[in-house]
């Protein structure tokens, strides 16, 4: 079945809101073996809505529409749907009763004559129940194409999609394909390097595809298989996933929706080690990432944001002479910070970062983006210089990610040595 989506709203095409509905619909349909073929977005303009429905109708078996079913003057979807399909717009008593019922249930909602607008639906259409809001959805058929209309509020739309729209479509699919996906998350290599490493894995002629999605500062590699049955899909997908893992090796930090922070937290819990941080240029960003994970108090002892030289000396014991000779942004200072925080906190690991995030403060020897990261552990202390590019925020983000990745790699290597 060829399915398209249409998102309606000026706020979407003007950049005021990001259209999350399209992605949610595509994801939920894919889990059921259904694939979105096309997606369009238009503003709150009746001719544009009518034109979009006509364009999608010619190439689709079903269209899923979101947005424009509210009670205000700029909500034009119902009227546009009626005109696009040559139907009259009439009061639907079931929809009107629902508006009255929900108006009494929802707090801070004042029922007014405008609410009758949400009960005006095209003739010969069936309601899509909306247990979370006043706007009933509706669906109809025109020229052999099923059209589903739902509110743009994501929480309302998802329930209506799952409870009504997807079951309706599945009942009418003659032969549903099995679609299975597996995603791996990476940090470190560039996109071209990943592409080269994974060359030859995809076999589109057999239904196995591979995609690389860059989401600064990490990447997601997605393997997708489309087959006639589950056994065939599994036989194609699992060996491909193993091959991707083997080729990417330490670049892969997790799979699915597991973040770098979650993956690192799990490693700390497994290794039963503790950590303390000394941050300068990252300003506490690393500590925030770590403490965002529930239960991090089991392994995270403390974090010090030692921005000034005086703080580095007072809190971490970095010698003033070292700061005068080598500078706060140096290999020597980073190592002293890592050792200092480890010693003062009594933690197993001490991690330190110091650098120049910009936009000022760089020099010929140490340009903006120069960062030193140091990890002090029971079996040694390692320090490395990095040169990051981008804005101040991007340099800080890369610093935090690289520091977290250092910790992850150390914990993995510790397991291999045991």
N, C-alpha and C positions, 0 to 999 in steps of 0.2 A: 504493500500500500504506500502510495506517495503522499507524504504529509508535509504541510507547510505551516509556519507560524507567522502571525501578524501582531505586532505590538503597536498600540495606539497611545499617543500622548505628546503634547508639545514639550513637556519636561524631558522626554526621552531624546527627541531630535535636537533640542537646544542644549543638551549636555548638563541639565540641572540634576537629572537622576540617571543612574546606570541601569540599563535594562537587564535585570537578573532573571526575569520570567522566561526569556527565550532559552537561556542555558538550563534552567531548571526543567523546563518541558522536555528539552532534548535529552537530558540525562535520565529522566524518569521513563521516557519512551524507549530509550536505548536498552534500559534494564529489562524491558519486556520484548526485546527483539524487534523494535520498531525504530526506524531512522527518519530524522527530519531531512527533507530535501532542500528546502528553501526557507529563508527568513527575511521578512520585510518589517520596517518600522516607518510609521507615518505620524504626522501631527494631528491635532484635533481640527481637522478640516474635512468636511463631508465629501467633496469631490475626490480628495486624495484617498479617503477610506474606500469609497465606491470603486475607484480605479484599482486600488491594491487588491480588493476582493476579486475583481474581474480578472486581473492578471494571474493571481494565484489559482483561481478556479480552473483556468485553462490547462494547468500543469499538475493539478493536485487531485487526489481522491478525498482528502480531508484537509480542512484549514482550522487551526486553533488560534483564536483571536483573544487578546487580553487588553483591557483598558477601555475607558470611555463609557462606562455604564452607571456613573454616578448621577446625583440629582441636580447638578448645576448646568448652566447654559452651555458650557463648553464640552459636555458629555454628549457626543453625537453618534455613538456607535449603533444604537438600536435603530435610529432613523436611517442611517446610512445602509444598514443591513436590509431594512425593509425596501428601500429604493433600489438597492443593488439586485434584489431578488424579485422585484415587481410585486411586493406585497403591501398591504395596508398596515399602518401602525395603530394598534388598538389597546385599550386597557385589558390587561390579563388579570382576572380576579384573583387567581392563585398567587400571582406575584404581588398584587396589591395587599392581600392578606398577610403575606410574608413581610412586607415593608412595615405594616402596622404592628405586627408581632415583634419584630426586631427593634423597632423604635421604642417599644416599651421595655425591652430587655437591656439595650445598650445604654450605658451611662453617658451623660453629657450630650445626648442626641435629642434635639428638639424636632418633633414631627411638625411638618409644615406642608402647605399645598404643593410645594416643589417636589415633595417625595413621590407624588403621583407619577412623576416623570419616570421613575424607576419601574413602574408597572406597565409602561407603554412598550409593548413588544410586537414584532411582526406576526401577522396571522400565520396559522399552521406551523407554529414553532412549539417545541417542548421545553419545559423548564429544566435547568440544571440547578438543583438545590444548593443553597449557600448557607450553611449553618453558622457562619461567622460574621455575616454582614447583611446589609439591607438589600443589596443588589442581587437579584436572582440572575443566574446565567440562563442561556437558552441555546438550543441547537435546531437546525433545520437542514433540509437538503435542497440543492439547487443545481440543475443540470448534471445530476449524478455525483455531485460533490457534497460531502458532509461539512457543515460549518458549525463550529462551536464558539460561543461567545461567553467570556468570563470576565469578572472584574480584574483590574490591574493590581490590586492589593495582593502581594505575594502569599501571605498566610492564608487568605481566602481562596486564591487561585489553586494552590497546591492541593487542598482538600477536595475541591470540586473536580480537579483533574484526576486524582487518584480514585475517588469514589464513583464518578459518573463517566467522565470522558474516556479514560483508558479502558475500562471494562466494555463500554459501548463499541470502541474500535476493535478490541480483541475479538469480540463476538463475530465481527464481520471480516476478519482477516482469513483468507482462504488457506494460505500456507505461511505461517510465521517462521521467520528465520531465527536461529539461535545466535545471539551476539554476546561475546564475552570479551572483557577488557582487563588489562593489568597495567598499572602505572608504577614506574620507578622514579624516585626523586634523586637528583644529582646536585652536587656542588663542587666547583673547581674548574672543570674544563670549559673551553669555549664551544659554541654550537657547532662550528666546522669540525672540531676534533671529535665530538660525539658522533656526528654524522659519519665520519670516516671509520670510527671504531665499530659502528653498527652496520657497516656496509654489507649487503647481501642477506640480511636476516629477514627482511620483509619478502613475502611471496604473494603479491596481490592477486595473481592468477588463481591461487588456492584460497583466497579470502583472508589472508593474513597481511595486515598493514601496520606500519610503524610511524609514529609522529613524534616530533620534538617541539615542545612548547617552552619558550624562555619567559620566565617570570622573575625579574631581577630580585635577588642575585642568584637564584637557583633555576634549575631546569626540570622539566617533567618529560619522561619518555613513556609514551603510551603504546602498548601493543593491543591491537583489536582483531578479533577473529569473527568472521561471519560464515556460518555453515548451516547445513540442513538439520543437524542433530547435535546434541550435547557431546557425544563421544568424539565426533569428528572435530568439533571446536576445541575440546580439551587436548586431543592428540596434537593439534597444531600449536596451541597456545603455550602449554607447559614447557616443551623443549625450547621454544623461542625465548621465553622468560629466563630460563637457565642460561642460555647463550648470552643474553644481554647482561645478566649479572656477572658472568665470567669475564666479559670484555670490559665492562665498566669498573669492576673491582672496587677499590676503596672510594671511588667517586660517588657510588650509590649509598645514600645515608638512610633511606627508608623506602617503603612502598605504600601505595594507596594514599590515604589522607593523613598519614603520620608525618608530623613536622620534624624539622631538625631538633627543636627543643624537646619534643616528646621522645625522639630516638635517643638523645643524649641522657635524658632523665632515666630511661629504662636501663641504659648501660651503667649509670651510677648506682642504681638500686641493685643491679646484679653483682657489681664489683665490690660493693660495700666500702667505697672510698668517700672521703669528704673533700670539699673544695672551698677555697676562698679567692676573692678577686681584688686586684688593684687596678683601677681604671683611671686613665687620664683623658685622652681625646674622645673616648666613647661615652664619657659622662654618665656612667651607670647603666648604659643600654644593655650590656651583657648581663648584669645582675637582674635587670627587669625581665629579660627573656627567660632566665633560669627560674626566677620566682613566680613567673606567670603560670608555671606548671604546679598543680596541687601536689602536696607532699614533698616539695623540694627541700623542706627543712630537714629531712632525713639525711641529706648529703651536703647541703649548702650551709656553710658556717657564717660567713660575713663577706661584705664587699665594701671597699673604700674607694671613693672618688677623690683621688689626690691630684687635683688640677694644678695647684701651685707647687713650686719647688719646696717651699716651706712645709707644705703638707706631706710631700714625699719624704722629707727628712724626719719630720715629727712622727708621722704615723707608720712609716715603713722602714725607717732607719737608713734611708739612702744617704750616704755621706755627702756633705756639702761640697767637699773637694771634688768628688766624682761629678756632681752637677756642674761645677764651675769648669772642669776640664773637658768633659765629654758632652755636656748638655743634657737637658731633660728628655730630648728625643734622640736616643742613642741605644746601641746594643747594651752598653754597660748599665745604663739606667734601667732599662726594661728588666734585665737579669736581676738587678738589686731589688727592684720592686717585687718581682715574683718571689724571690727568696724571703724578702722582708715580710710579705703578707702571710706566707706559709708559716714562718717562724712565729709571728705574733699571734696568729689564730690557732696554731696547732693543728691545722688541717693536713690531710695527706698530700693535696695538690695546691699549688699557688699559681694563679694565672695573672699575668700583667700585660697591659697594652699602653703604649704611649706613642703619640704621633702628631702630625699637623693636618687637621681636617680642613683648614682654610676658612674663608677665602683669602685670609692674609697669613703672614708668618713664615712663608716658604723662603728658601734660599737656593743658591746654585747647587750646594752639596746636599741639601735636604729640601727638595721642592714640596709643594702642597701635595698631600696624598702619601707622604712618607710615614710609615707606621712600623713600629717594632712590637713584636709579640713574644712573650717569654713564658715558658711553662717550667715550674720547679716541682720536682717529684722526688720520691725516695731514691730513685735510681739515676738521678741526674737533673740537669737544667739545660733546656734548649731555648735558644733565642734566634729569631730570624727577622730580617728586614723585608718589608713589602712596599710596593709602590702602587697605590690605588689611584684611580682616576674618577672624575665626576665632581658633582657638587659636594658641599659640606655634608649634607645628609647621606649622600651615597657613599662617601668615604667612611663615615661612621657605621653605616649599615654593613659595608664590606668588612670593616674591622671586627664587628661583632660576629658576623657569620664565620669569618676565618678563624677567630678565636674559638668559637664553639666547635668548629670542625677539627681544630687541633686537639681539643679535649676528646672528641669522639674517636679520632684515629689513635690517640694514645691509649684509651681504654680498650680498643679493639686489639692493638698490638700487645697489650699486657696479657690479654686472654691467650694469645698465641704463644707467649713466652712461658706461661704457666704449665 
